[in-house]
Amino acid sequence: MKAWGRELLTFGTILKGNVPSLIGEIFTEEGRELTMRYSAILEAVADGKSTSGEITNKLLLKGTHRKGNQ
C-alpha cells in the first residue's frame, strides 16, 4: 500500500472513532440523545445513501429499524 493510502486509512479510522463523540456532545448540549438509529442514519448518509429508501434498507440490514416501524 502506498504511503498516502496508509495515511488515508489511518485518518478514516481516527474520524470513525471521533465523529460520533463530537456529534454526541452536540446532542447533549441541545438536551437530546444520540440514539443508535440516528447514528445509523448518519452512517448511511456518510456511505453515500441519499434517498429515504436507500437509508431505510441500510437500517433494516443493520437491524436498527423494523419494517413498518416509524
Buried (B, 14 or more C-beta within 10 A) or exposed (E): EEEEEEEEEEEEEEEEEEBBEEBBEEBEEEEEEBEEEBBBBBBBEEEEBEEEEBBBBBBEEBEBBEEEEE
